[in-house]
Amino acid sequence: MRRHLRYEQVTLATLANTIAQRHGLQTRTDVTQPVINIDQVDESDLNLLNRLAKEHGCIFNIKNATLYFMHREVAPPDVVVDINQCIDSDITHSNTTLYKSCKAIYHSTQRNELVTISVGSGEPVLTKQGQFSTDEEAMLFAQNALNRANQGTAEGNLTMPGQLVFAGSQLTLDGQAYIIIRVEHTVDESSWLATIEFNNKASAEATSNNEETAKM
């Protein structure tokens, strides 16, 4: 339901509690922002809280009849999902170059020469440069680089019964690790669903701009 309201001289915690009570929910919040005036113009209550969470660096979510409006300071919890419990799911794996070997090149200060350490055999060859103290360190680096390069990328989405899920969390789906890119919650009088977008290539910088959205 979209509303046209003005909240005068309220804190975010008070507003979250007011909206939670309106929907028969409990409240959990740790925000301490000072009082402000807030306009709700043609917005549902959930969209209003989602917008305020983004504006004030907070996380908004609902789980087990509790409305959460929390600071982002704490790292989001990991999420483990059984794909058999999903209502719908889709994962796409991209093609990737299959490297047969990798060589790590570095300058040895002890020998005063360039050193090349190789793992695997055959072509194509993945070449990396770095600074290493020993041949063993370079070999470990080369093996890890080869493994990462041959892993490929995967991305997908799933819909499941609603639970507390945050963008930026690590998702373990049937033993495979991904990063949650976006979470959308759909809530009505009889159900709560969470739709999650994820991939296995997101960096910490990419997840800093993630979205959490909620809608009626």
N, C-alpha and C positions, 0 to 999 in steps of 0.2 A: 504494500500500500504506500503510495506517494503522499507526502505530507508537506504542508506549508506552515512552518513554525519558526519562532525566534526564541532562542535560549539566552537569557541575559545574566551576566555575572555568575557563570557556572564554571566548574573545573571539568576537565575531561573525564575524571573518575566519576564525578556526580552525573554527568550526562550519560556515561556508559551504564551506570546503575539505573538511571531513570528509564532508559530504553530497555534494559534487561527486564525490569519489573513490568513494563508494558507488555512484554512477550512471555511473561511467566518464567523467566530465567534467573539463575543465580549470577553473581558477578565476581570476577577475580581480576584485579588490576593493581599495578604498582606505579602508575603514573602520578606525578606530583606537580604538573604544570599549574601556573596561577590561573585565576578566574579570567574568562574571556566571554565575548558575545559571539554566538554561533547562529547562523541562518541556515535553515533547512528549507530549501526551495525546490519543490517538485522532486523530492528525493525520498526513497524508502529509508527506513531506519538503518537497515544494514548497509546500504550504500553510503549513508552519512557517516557511519562509524568507519567504514573502509576508507573514505576520503580523509577523514581526520587522522586516521592512523598513518597514512602516507605523509600527510603534511607535518606531523609531529614526530616522525621516526619511531612509530610504534607498530605492534603487530596486533591485529584484530582477528579473532576466530571464535568458533562456538563448538563445544563438545560436551556431551552428557548433561544437557540442560544448563550449562554454564557458559556465560559470555566472558571471553578473555580479551582484555585490552592491556597489553604489556609493552614494556620497553624492548628494543631490539638488542640490548647490550649482551644478553646471554645467547650463545650459539644455538641455533635451532636444533631440536632433537632429531636423531636418525629415525627413519621410518622403515619398517619391514612389512612387506605386503606379500601375501600368497596370491598368485595370479588366479588361482581357482576361486578365490573369494571376490574377484572383480566382476562387476556387472558387464563391463566391456573393456577391451584392451587392444592396443595395436602397437607393434614395435617394428621399425624399419632399420635394417642394417645397410650401411653404405659399402660400396666396393672400395678396395684400397690396394695400393701397390704392395705386393708380397716381397719383402726384401729377404734375400738368402743369407746375407752376411752384413756385418757392420765393422767399420774400423774407426778407432779413436786415435786421434793424432794429438800429441802434446810435446812440449819442450822439456826435456829432462835437464834440470840444473846440475845434477850429479855427473851426467855424461856429456853435458853441453852439446846436445844434439836433439833433432826431432826424432820422436819415437812413434811408431805406428803399431797399435795393438789390434788384432782382428779376432772376431768371434764368428762362428758359422763359416760357410763356404759357398762359393758360387755368386752369380749375378742375378738381379741388380744388387749393388753394394750401397749401403747407407754410410755416409761419411760424417763424422762429428769431430769437432775440435774442443779442447778444454785444457784445464790446468789440473794435473794430478801429481801426487807425491810418488806413487809407485806404479809399476805395470799392473799389479793386481787391482788397484783402484781404477785404472783406465779400463781394464777388462770388465769389471763389474758395471761400470758406466755404459760401455758398449753393449753389453748383454741386455741391460734394462732399456736402453734406447731402441734396440732391435725389437724387443717385446712390445714396447709402446707403439712403435711404427706399424707393426703387423696386427695390432689389436683392431684397427678400424674404428668406425664410429657408429653409434646407434642412437636413435631418438624415437620417442613414442608418447602415447597418452593412455590413460586408463580412467575409468569411472568406477567408484566403489562407494559403499555406504560411508556416510560422513564420519570423519574423525579429525582430531587436531593435527593438521599437517601444515608445514610452513615452506614457502619457497626458499631455496637455499639449503634445505636439508638434504642429507644423503639418503637416497632411496635404495633399499635392497629388495629386488624383485626376483624371486626364484634363484637366489644366490648370486645374482649379478648386481654390481654397484652402478648407480646413476646419480645425477644431481637433479633435484626438482627445480624446474625453471619457473613454473607458474601453477598456481592453485586457484580454482574457482569453486565456490561453494554455492549450491542451490538449495534453498530452504523453503519449504511450505508447511502447511499445517500437519501433514501426515508423513513427511519424509525429509531427509537431509542427505544430499549426495555431494561427494567431492570428486572433481575432475582434475587430474594432475597431468601436466606436461613435463617431460624429463628427457635428459640425454646423458651421454657419458663423456662429454667433451667440454663441459662448462668449467671455466676458471673462477677463482675467487672474485676477480674483477667483474666478470659477467653476472654473477649472482648478486652483486651489490645493487643491481637495478631490477631485481626480480619483482613480480607483482603478486599480491594476494588480493583476490576480489571476492565479494560475497554479494548475492543478489536474492531478491524474493522471487 
